[in-house]
Amino acid sequence: MREIESFLPTYETVRVWKNRQRIKLILPLFPTYLFVRISLGERVKVLQSPGVLQIVGNRREIVPLPDSEVEFLRSDFCKQRIEPFRDLVIGETVRIKSGVMQGIQGTLVRKSNSMRFVLTIESINQHAAIRVDAEDLEPIVA
């Protein structure tokens, strides 16, 4: 509508609802960010767009993203293999935030090749390793 080139990087994921229905979703890779190609004079057009809070940078200048990074995000390679990285670190205590094991806490011990996580759960003074999708985990803030 404002004739500004824009790009929203996305990724595909499958979510399982409470009724066990599997739905494929296309979600933004970087929630709350939209990439635009503008000149300094077009800055006002962007800032006047509904939902725009600010442009990355400072009051005097915009901080541009290198074209090579944007083109990489647009590439077919990225469309097949990209997903958000949540700052989960091996050794960190995490909690399962959805599903039948919601609320269970454990220690992140491994990130496997399939981008799944393996937890060690201390139940009855024993350990059990289970695979859990990254999107179902959240770090426990101390």
N, C-alpha and C positions, 0 to 999 in steps of 0.2 A: 504494500500500500504506500509506503514511503520511498519506494524504489531504492532500497539499500540491500546490498548483497549480504545474506546471512547464512549461517550454517549451524545446525544443532547436531552434534555427534550423538549417536544412539547405540544401544546394544540390545540384543535379544536375550530374554531369560524366560524360564518356565516357572510359574508359581502354582502351588497347589492350594486351593481354597479349602475351607473347613469341610465342604461336602466331597472332598477328594477329587474334585474336577481340576484337571491340569489346563492352564491357560498360558499361551505364549504371549508375552508382553514385549513391547518395544519401549524402552525407557531412556531418558537422557543419561549420557555417560557422566556428565558433570552437571548435576542438578543446580539450577539457578543461574547457569551461564549459557549465553548465546554468543556465538562468534559472528562478528560483522566486519566487513571491509569498508572503511569510510575514510574520507579526508577530514582534516581538522574542521572545515566548514560544515560538515554534516553531523558533527557532534551533537548539536542542538536537536536535530531531527531524531536522533536516537534517544536522547534524554527525555524528549517529550512523548515518547512512545509509552502506551499503557504498560505498567508492570516493570519498567526499567527504573532501577534505583541509582545505578552509577555505572561508569565505564572504568574498567581496570586501568589504574594509573594514578597520577596525582592531579591536583587542580590545574596545573599548567600543561601537562602533556599526557597523551595516551601511551600506554605501554603495548606496543604491537607484538603479536605472536609471529614468529618467523613463518613465512609461507610454507617452508618445508614441513613444519609440524602440522599445519592445517591440512596440507595435501596428504600427509601420512594418515591422519585421522579420517580422511575421505576415501582412502584406498580400499580396494577389495580385501587386502590382507587384514586390515583392521576390522572390517565388517564381520569377518569370520572368527576372530580370535581375541577380541577385546572385551573387557568387562571392568567395572570399577574396582579399584584396589582399596580395601578398607584397611586402615592401619592396624592390623592384627599381627602381632609379633610372636614368634615361637617363644614359649615360656610364660606368656601372658595369661592371666586368668580371664576366662570368657564365660558368657552365659548364652544358652540357647534361647532365642527370643520368639520362636513360633513352633507349631507342631505339637506332637504328643509328648515331647520331652521339654516343652517350654519351661524355663526357669532353672533347669539343671545347669550347674556350674562345673567347670573343669579347667584343665590347663591345656593350652594349645601346644601339641608336641610335634606336629608335622603338617606341612602343606604339600599335598601330593600333586602329581602332574596334571590331574584333571581339575585343578583349582578347587578341590575339596579339602576340608580340614579334618584332622584326626585329633580328638580330645582324649584326655585321660580323666575319667570321672572317679572320684574317691567316694565310693558307696560301701558301707559296712567295712571300711578299712581295706578295700580291694580296689584294683584298677581295672577299667574296661575301656578299650579303645574303640571308638565309633567314628564313622564318617558323617560329617555334617556339612551342608552347603554353606559357603561363605555368607550368603545373604541371611542365613538363619542365626548368625552369631553376632554378638556385640561385646565389646570390651567392658570389663567391670572397672569402673573408675574408683580408685582407692580414696 
